[in-house]
Amino acid sequence: MEFSYINEPLPKIDNGLFLLVLLVTLAATFALCEFPVYFAGIIVAIIFLASVYNLPELGVGAFVNGLYLVGYLWRGFGITYLITPLAVVLCAIGLTHYVWNRGLAWRFGILPGMVLLIGGLLFVGILYSPLSSEGFEKAGRYLSMNLFIFFATMLFIGDLNKIKNLLKIIAVIGFVLAIISVIYIGFAGIENISRFTLPGQNPIWFARGLGISLLATLFWIKLTQKKFQKLVFMIFICLMLFLTYITASRGPFFALLVVLILYFLLLQGGKLNSLRTLSFILLIIFSLKFFIAFAPGQIFHRMLNLFARFDITTFYRLRAFETAKDLFFDNPLMGVGTGGFGHFNILAYPHNVFLELASELGILGVMALIVMILYAGYLGIKLLRNKNASTLESNLSKTFFAIFIFSLINSQISGEISGNYELWFSVAGIWTLYSTRERFLER
């Protein structure tokens, strides 16, 4: 089967996506009312299975930030450990059908090579790790999350319509999470929430999912011409920003603010006039005051404690950074092995992907990551500076670069390597757009 460059318009999926928001929200409401959660999960499963076969980007988009939703709705089954394998299988169904009909879009290069090299080093590192079982789990998670999402996204090389729909799906999942969150807060009462997240979800991961959905919504706003739709999207953006704040997840919140400022002031190519720029800055200030006024006091104090010496979370992470640096200098060539950091520190990982790979895999592991990040940044900037790009290509490039910066900032202060799979998704998006452009030029 030969690869084909797809540029013909596809049927619009906007109405179908909004119907999906309605149905999933109804299912989630049943779950919140303590109606049998199995019923809600079955509804979502039927909708998903009916759609993913002919809409493969739905599976990929759901994998990127829909795991928060799936984990919440299916928690009653007690099978949360199976969520990732099930998501991989469901994604593979739609992707296999897509590749079978279209042909394999493949372009090897530096970025795919570094992604594979890191995966190989993680499995080799198990052999000399003091915690080999933890190392095996980490390598397995990298394989099923980082590696999978990278190569799944890469299958859309040459198909800008699928990439566009992928971002729309990610935005829609954010809408669903926002609606469910409002309903949940209505039941629980915001005054009783010390750190918001949906039941059974990690607040940091939840905040990251909302952040990526927010950036995808900005992309969608650029495409629509309807004023009412733009207004609805702006309401969802403000809501997702507020929900990110009340998760009290400092890294995702401040990373999102940085990226929003970057997106509006730099990535718009000088199109913002002085009045709009001033309006945007005033909006940010007003939003912060709004967050402070309506969020519970304990959330506000946690956000302010970021630089306080007595903040226990900051203390532990700074100690973890020191431990990781010491382990790297003591074992610069090979590190202490995959998952071995937890043998030397109270934390299982240093909450910084560079220090994590440096301490566990040595110079080769961290250099592979550095090359991947630098080259992805270089290609991202190259895409942004492409004056011959279409409007769709330009907006896609801006959005994936914004997600790349957002995920990169998060990966420096939170999570382990497989927990930062959104960074691999953004790198895959940049590589997919660049490869699409190169193949188009070849034609």
N, C-alpha and C positions, 0 to 999 in steps of 0.2 A: 504494500500500500504506500502510495506516494504522499508526501506532505503537501498540503495545500494552504495557500494564504487566503484567509477568509475576510472579505471586506464588504460582502453584501449585507444589507440590513436584515436583522432577525425580528420576528414578532415581538412586540413590546411585552414585557413581563410585569410592568408596574402594577396593573390592577390585580394580577394574581398574587403579587407579593403583599399588597395591602389586605387581600382576603386572607392570606396566610397569617398576617398579624392579628386579624380579628379572631380567627379560629383558635390559634394557639393561646391568645389572651383569654378566651373563654375557658379553654382547658385548664389554664393556670389558675383562673379564678376558682374553678371547682376544687383544685388542689388546696388553695389557700383557705377555702371554707371547710377544710377537712373532709370534703367529699372524697371517696376512695381515690387515692392518687394513681392507682392503676388505670382508672378510667382516663384520666388526663394523659398519662403516658401513652396509652394505646391510641388515643386520638392523634397525638403528635406523631407517633410511629407510622400510622396509616397515611397521614398527610405527607410525611417525609418520603416514605417508600413509593408513594404514587407519583412523586415529583422528581426524585433524584435520578431516575433512569433516563429520562429525556432532558433533564436539566442538571448536568454533572457539576456545574459550578455551585449548585445548592449544597451538595455534599462538602465541597471544599470550603465554602463560606461558613457552613455550620461547624466545620472542624476548627476553623480559626477562632471564632468566639462564641459558637453555639453550644459548646460543651458545658458552659455554665448553666444554660437553660435545660439541656438534657439531664444533667446531673441533678438539678433541682426537681424536675418533674418525675424522675424515675427513682428518687431516693427511697420511696416506699418498698421497692423490690429488694433493697439491700444489695445491689450488684454494682455499686459505684466503681469498683475496681475493674469492671468489664467495659466501662464507658468508652475508653480510648480504643481498645481492640474492635468493639462494635462500630465505632465511628469510622475506623480505617476500612473495615469490610464494606460498610454502606457507601463510603466514598468510592471505593474501588469498583463497585457495581456500575455506577454511572460513568466513571472514567473509562472503564473497559469498553462499554458500549460506545462512548464518544470516540475513542481511539480506533475502534474496529471500523467505524463508518468513515472517519476522516483520515486516518493514517497517523503514524507516530511523529510528533513534533519533538525533535531532539537536537540539542546543540551543546556539545561538551565544551568546556572552557575552564578558566581559572576558578570561577565561583562554584560550579558543580564539583570540580576537583577538590577544592578545600573542604566542602561539605562532606564529601566521601572520606577524605583524609582524617578529619576530626572523628568521624564515626569509627574508622578503622583503629585509630589510636585509643579510643575509649575501650574497645574490646580487647586490644593488646594490654592495656593498663590493668585489666582484671587479673592478669596472670601474676602480678607482683603487688597487688593491693593488700593491705592488712585487713581490709573489710571487703572481701571478694563478693559476698552476696549482695551488699549494697552497690558495689561496682557493677555487677551484672544487671541489677535493676536499673541503674542510671543509663547504662549502655542500651538496654532494651527500650527505655523511654525515649532516648535520642533517636533510635531507629524508627519507632512507631509515631513519633511526633515531629521532631525537627526534620529528619531525613524525608519522611513521608510528605509533609506539607510542602517542602521545597520542590520535590520532583512532581507532586500532583499539580502544583501551580504552574510548573514549567511545561506541562502538557498543553497549555493554552497559547503557546508561542504561535504567532501569526493570526490569532483570533481575538481581535480587539473587542468584539461584541461580548464574548464570554468573560473577558477580563472586566469589562464595564459592568456586566450583570453580577459578577462576583462581588464587586464593591457595593452594589445595591443590596445584595443579600446580606452582607455584613452590616449595612446600615439598618436594614429591616430587623435583624436580630437585636440590635440595640434598641429599636423602638419597642419591641416585645419586652425586653428586659426592663425598660423604663416604665412601661405601663404596669407590668407585674409588680415592680418596686413600689409604685405609687399606691397600688391596691394593698400591698403588704404593709406599708407604712400607715395606711388608713386603719387597718386592723390592729396593728401593734401600738401605734402612737409614737411619733418621733421623739417625744420626751423620754421614752423608755429605751431608746436605742443608743448604746454607747459607741458602737461602731457598725455601720450599716452594711449588710450584705444579705442575699437571699439565703434561706435555710440550707445548711450543708455546704456553703460555698466559701472559699477563701476570699476575704475582702480585697486583698491586693490583686489577685487574678481577676476578680469581678470588676475592679476599677480599670484594669487594663483593657478588658473587653469593651467596657463602655467608651473608653478613650478611642479605641480603634474604630468603633461604630460611629463616634462623633466625627472623626476625620473622614470616614466614608460618606457621611451625610453631607459634609461640605462639598465633596465631589458631586454628589447628586444635585445639590442646589445649583451648581454651575451648569448642569444640563437642562434643567427644567425652565420653561418659560412662563409657567402659570404662577401668578402672584399668590394665590391662595395656598398652593403647594409649597412655595417658598416660605410662607408664614408658618405653616405646619412644621416644616423642617427646622426652622429657627426655634420654635417652641421646644421641639425634641432636643435640639442642641443644648439649649439652656437647662433643660431638665436633666440631661445626661451629665452635664458639667456639675450641676448641683449634687446629683447622686454620687458622682466621683468624689466630691468634697466630703460628704457625710460618711463615706466608707472610712474616712480618716487614714487613707493610704497616701502618705505624703509624697512618695516617689512618683506614682502615676499622676497625681494631681498637679504637682509642680512641673513635671515633664510635659503635661498637656498644655499648661499655660505657656511654657516656653515655645512649644511647637505652634500653638495658635498665633502667637506674636510673630514667629518666623514665617508662618504661612501667609498671614495678611500683609506683613510689611516687606517681606523679601521675595516670597515666591509668586507674588502677583505681578512681578515684572514692572514695577513702577506705575501701575495703572491706578493705584489709589491716590486720590488728591489729598491735599492737606486737611480738608474738612472731614473726609471719611476717616483719615488716619486719627485725627483728634477724637472723632466720635467713637472709634474702636477702643482707644485708650480709656476714654471715659466709661465706656461700657464695661471694660475689664474691672475698673475701680468700683463701679456701682455693683457689679456682680459679686465682688469680694465682700463688700459691705452687706449685700443681701445674704450671702452665705453665713457671715458672722451673726447676723441678726436672727436667722431662723434655724440655725443648727444648734443642737444641744451643747451645753458648755463643755462637757468632757471631750467632745470631738474638737472643738475650737482649741482647747488647751493642748491636746495631743498634737495638733498641727503646729502650734507655736513652740512646742518642746523639741522641735527638730534639732536645734543647735544648743539645747540645754545639756549641761554636763550630767545632770541627774536622770536624764532619759535613759531607761534601762535598755531599750531596743537599740538606740544609737551606740551605747557603750558596748554591747555585745558585738555589734557589727564592726566597730572600730577594732576591737580585740581580734575578731576573725580576720580582718584585713592584715593585721600584724602577723598573725599566725601563718596566713597564706604566703606572705612575703618571706618569712623565715623558712618555711618548708621549701620554697622555690630556690632560695639561695643555698640551702643545704643539699638539695637534689635537683640541680639545674638541668641535667640532661634528660632524665626520665620522670621526675616527680615522684610522688609517693604512691601512685596507682589510682585507678578509677574508683571514686568513692572513698578514698583513703583519708581525705581531709577530716572526716568525722572522728577518726581515731585519735586526733591530736587536739580537738577543740570541742567545746560543748555544743556548738552548732554543726549541723551535718554538712554545710557548705558555706563558703565565705560571702555569699550574696553579691558576688561580682564575677561575671563570666571570665574575664581576663585572669583574675587572680585564681579562680577555680581551676582553669586549664593549666595555668603556670604551675600551681602547687601540685596538681595531680598527674599531669602529663609532661611537664617540663617545657623546655624551650621549643621543641617541635610542635607541641600542642598549641601553645599560646601564639606562636608565629603563624600557624595555619589560620587561627581566628583573626589575627591582626591583618593578614593578607586579605582574607574574606571581607572584613569590614572596610578596609581602605579601598579595595577595588570596587566594592559595591557603591561606596561614596563617590568614587571617581566616575563610575558609569551613571550614577544618579545625577550628578552635576552636568555631565555631558548631555544627558537627555533634557535637562532643564534649559540648557543653552542652545538646543537645537531649534533654529529659527524656521526650519522647513516643516516642522511637525504640524499635524492637523490639530484642531481645537481639542478633539477627543484625546489624542496622544499627549498633548500638553497637560491636560487636566489629570490624566492617569499618572503621568510622570510626577506631577506635583504631589498627588495624593500618596503614592507609594514612597516618595522621598520623605514626606511628612511622617508616615507610619514608621519608616526606617529610623528617623531621628528620635521619635517617641519611644520606640522599642529599645533603641541603643541606650538612651538615658536610663530607662528602667532597668536594663540589664547590668548597670554599674552599681546599683544599690539594693537590688532585690532579686530573689529567686536563684535557682541553679540553672544549668544549661538547658535541660529539657523544659523547664518552666518558662523559659524565654523563647519558646518556639515561634512567637510572633515576629521576632527579629529575623528568623530564617524565612518566614513568609514574606516579609518586606524585601529581603535580599532576592528571593525568588521572583517577586514582582518586578523589581528593577531589571533582573537578568532577562525575564520574559519580554519586557518592553524593548530592551536593547536588542535582543535577538530578533524580535519581530521587525524592528526597524532595519536591521542589517539584511535580513532575508528579503524585505521589500526592496531595498536598494539593489540587491543582487538580481531581482526580477526586472 
